[in-house]
Amino acid sequence: MAISPARTRALLKKIAGRRILVIGDVMLDHYVWGDASRISPEAPVPVVDISRDSFTAGGAGNVALNLAELGARCTVAGHFGRDESGRRLTQILADKHITTIATPGNGGTIVKTRVLVQHQQLCRLDREAAPAAYRIPPAKLDALLGPAIKAADAVILSDYAKGLLSNELVQGVTELCRAAGTFLALDPKPKHALSFHGLDLITPNRKEAAQLAGIELSPHAPFPAADICRRLHERYGTKNLVITLSEDGLLLSRDGGVVKQIPTAAREVFDVSGAGDTSIAALVLALSAGADLETAAHFANAAAGVVVGKIGTATVTPKELIAYVSHR
């Protein structure tokens, strides 16, 4: 059963002011909006007449925006380059009252530029350095992140496989969270192959969950939910596991057993980019505020249902969320 408007309001009231620390790959999302009505004489490509540019925080920065929009007090730790993009990204976050912790590194700010023609993405241009340019030296971890972890109600590790999250960082943050009794969640990227164990929550998608479990999915066979949940618990000691199944909704698991599969909440889908950021933000807020896994998942499912109805990297406000669950 989907979450009710009354339960949504009560949960939003509980999560207001929760202190969440996000650690991960922050980036600047740049959108170039325009129209194309002719082909270039220089090459068989469209000529885009640009009407405007827009900027927002992406990656771990988008997780932070979602947390702040839902009422949390948020801090985000990541690499902000000493460049115009880094200054712009810091200001975008500051405008939402998000505190930033600049981690060391010698790379430029990660920037993803998307060219959109009549609301359809034409191409994406990426600016980023090699992963080593964003890595935090283990010796600096405690001084840099220790105080923020102790002050937080929950910590989210947001991995976009850009280099900031390393095995040493994950191990160090895990130890600091355990010492402080702080809830710890991870949105993993299996291609990055991080080593982790005993986290409070992980949120892979269908493909990522199978890769982490060492199972090759068959396009013609049902998703092996029980086997994957069991293997992930055995390998990683997962307490709460939420697997996003795209149009099939969310699969919930606790301590290796399947709890439930809930259908997707989305009524219409324009853009799925950033929906995972919204999901983990809402899940962590709800769980850290005392909600059970199923209630937290319905809350996150509804939040993601709002976001995928928007174009580009987006967030959801409490007002939008209440309106959404009221008309389901």
N, C-alpha and C positions, 0 to 999 in steps of 0.2 A: 504494500500500500504506500502511495506517495506521501510525502510530508505535507501536513496541513498548514494553512496560513497561520493558525494560532501557534503551532509548534515552531514554525519558522520565526515568528516574532519573538517567542520566548528564547530561542537559541541565539538570535541576533543580539538580544539584550545581554545574554551571558557572555558572548564573545567580545563584546565591546570593551576595548581597553586591554585585551590580552596582549602580552608582550612576545612577539615572534621575531626570531633572528633567522634570516635567510643567508646562506653561504653558497656561492656558486658563480657560474659564468654569466655576468651581467653584459648586456649589449644594448646598443642603440638601434631601434627599428626606425628606418627612414622610408617613407612612402612618397613616391612620385606619382601624382595623379594627372591624367591627361586623356587625350583622344587620338585616334589614328584613322585617317581617312585616305591615306595614299602610301604607296610603296616607294622607298628610296631609289633614285636612279643609280646610286653607287653600289647597291647590293640588294638582293631580294629580301628586304626586311622592312617592317612598317616604320614610318616616321611618326614619332609621338610628339604632339603639340602639348607641352606641359602647362597645366592650369594652376597647380599649387603643389607645395611640399608639406608633409606633416611628419612629426617625430613623436615617438613614445619609447618607453623602456621595454626592452625585450629580454628573453631568457630569465635569469634569476630576478632581474629588475621587474619583469611582468608579474612574477609570483608576489613580489613585494607590493606592487600596485594593487593587486587583487586583495591582498591581506588588508592594506590600508583602507581600500574602498568599503570593505565589509566591517570596518570599525576597529581593527587591531592597531596597536602601537608597534610599528615595524622598524627594524634595522636590517640593512642589507650589506653584506661584506663581499666585495668583488674587486676586479681590476678596473679602475677608472684611469684611462691614459691621460697623460699631460698634453692634451690636445683639445681642439674645439669640440669634438664629439664627446670627450670625457666631461667637459664643462657643461655641455648641453644636457647630457644624461644625468649628471649630479643635480642640475637645476630642476629637471622634470621630477625627480624623486623628492627633492626638497619642497617643491610646490605641493606635494601630497603629505608633507610632514613626515617623510621617511628619512631616518638617520642613515648615513653611509659610513662604512669603514673601508678605506682604500687599502687594498692589499698590495704588496710590493710586486714589481715586475717591470720589464723594459719594453713591452709591446704597446702598440697603439690600442685605443678603444675598439672593441669589436663592433662593427657596423654591418647591418643587413639592409640593403636598399632594394625595395620592391617597386617595380614599375607596374602600375595598374591602368588599364585602358577600359573605360566603361565598366569599372568595378571588377574586371577580370585581370588576374595577374599575368603579365606578359613575360617577365623575367625577374631574376633576383641576382643582385651583385653583392658579394661578400668581401669585407675587408677584415682580416685578422692575421695575427702573427702565429708562429709555431707554438705548440702547447707549452714548451719550456719557458716561454716569455711570460706566462701567467702563473707559474707555480710558486707556491708559498714555501719558503725554507722552513723545514720542521722546527728548527731552533726558535723561530719567531712566532710559532703557533700559539703558545700559551699566553704570551704577553699581548698578542694582537687580538685574540678571540676569547680568551678565558673570562674576562670581566663581563663581556656581552652574553656569553653562554650562562653564566651564573645569574644574570639579571632576567633571563628569558623564561617564559612558560613553555616554549617549544622552539626547536631548531629544525629548519628544513635545509637539506643538502640538495641543491638544484643543479644537476649535472647535464650540461649540453656538450660534453666531450671536447671542450676547448682547452683544457689543461689545468684549470685552477684546482679542481678536485683530484687529489692523488691518494694512493693507498695510505701514505703517512698522514695526510690531512684527515682522512676519514677515520683512521684509527685514533688519532689524537682527539678529534672532536667527540668521538664515541666515548672515550675515557673521561673527557671533561663533562659530558652530559650525564654519564652514569654517576660521577662523583657529586654532581649538583642535583641529581634526580630530575633531569630535564628531558621531556619527551623529544625523541629524535626521529625524523622521517627522511626518506630518500626517494627522489624521482630518478631512477637509474637509467643509464645508457649502456647496454651490454657490450657494444663495440669498444667501450672504454675499459671494460673488464676490471672494475674496482673490486677490492677485497673488503667485505663488510660482514658483520654478524651481530645478531641480537638487537636489531633496530626495532623501534616501536611500530613503524609503518613503512612499507615500500609500495610504490604505485606504478608498476610497469604497464605498458599496453600489451595487447595479445602477442605480438611478435617478440617483444622484449622479454615477456614472461617465459615464453618457450625457449628463447636463447639462454636465459639465465638457468633454466631447468635442464638444459642439454637435450631438448626434444625438438625434432624436426617436424613441423606441422605439414599435414597433407591438405591440399586445397579441397579435397573431396570427403574428408573425414571430419566428424564432430570435434570440437575443441576438447582436448583431454584434461578437463578442469581438475578432477580429483588427483590425477597423477602429477600435474604441474604444481598444484598447491602443496602436495606432500613433499615433492622434491625440493621446492624452494624453502620449505621449513627445515628440512633435513640439512640442506646446504648452507643456509643463511640465518637460521634461527628466527625466521620472521614471526612476529607476534600478530600484527594485523597486516593483511595483504589485500589490496584492492587492484584488480586488473581491469583496465578499460578495454572494452570489446567493441568500440566504435558503435555501429548501429544496433548492436546486441546488448548495449547497456554496460553494467558493471558486475564483475564477479567478486564476491566477498569471501575472504578466508581468514580464519583465526587459528593460530597454533597448528597450521598444516591441514586443517579440515575445511571443507567447503561449507560456508554458512548459508549463502543465498546468491542468486543472480537476479539483479533488478533491471528492468527494461530502461532504455534510454528515455530521458525526459524531453529531448529536443523535439519541437513541433516543426521547425524548419531550419535548414542548415545552409548558411552562406559561406562560412569560413571556419575551419576547425583549428586554425593556427592559434596557439595560446590556450586552447581548451584544457589541456593537461595542467597548465599553470593554475588555472582557475580551480580545477578539481582538487589538486593537492593543497592549495591555500584553504579552501573551504573544509576539506577533510580534517586538516590539522587543527584549524580553529575549533571545529565542532568536537573533535575527540579531546583536545586539551581543555575544553570547557566542561567535560564530563558526559558528553553524549555517547551512547552505545554505537557500535560499528554500523549497524543498519541505519539508524537515524542519521548519523554523520554522512553515510553514503547517499541517502536520499537528498540531503541538504546539498551535497556537492554535485549530485546529478542535476538538480534543478538549477544551480548556479551555472554549470557548464551549458545547460540547455539555453540559457539566456545568451551566453557569450557566442555560441556558434551561430546565432541568428544575426550577428553583427559582422561587418567586414573589417578584416585586419586584426591585429593584436588588440584585445579589448578586455574590459573588466565588467563586473556586475555590481550595481549598487543595492543596498537593502531595499529601497523602494521598488526597484525593478524586480528583485527576487520575490518580494511579497506579492506583487501584481501577477507575476508568472505563476506561482503556486495557487493563486486564487482563481485562475481561469483554466486550470488543467482538468 
